[in-house]
Amino acid sequence: MRVALHTKVRANRIADYEAAHRDVPKELTVAIRAAGATSWTIWRSGTDLFHILECEDYARLLAELDELPVNVAWQARMAEILDVVHDYSDQGADASLPVVWELP
């Protein structure tokens, strides 16, 4: 399944966000793949972040990562940098963007 997400980085933390993503912990990327993700790309336009994630089951991926110490630390780090967090908000797995149109 493909999941599209929209998050926002704080304007004064863009450099921190990009620096963090140049050095995502290997343990975290391994865990994300083990939870079913096959790809994850993030684009930035100003403070808007757009993610495309391909995985077997997004809700399961979130559940498997939920209490993993490396992910808990990563989410705490991102909470300081982001204005809108997608995967640990009240919306959880329902926070993705619905498909409106796709090129046939």
Secondary structure, 3 states (H helix, E strand, C coil): CEEEEEEEECHHHHHHHHHHHHCCCHHHHHHHHHCCEEEEEEEEECCEEEEEEEECCHHHHHHHHCCCHHHHHHHHHHHHHEEECCCCCCCHHHHCCCCCCCCC
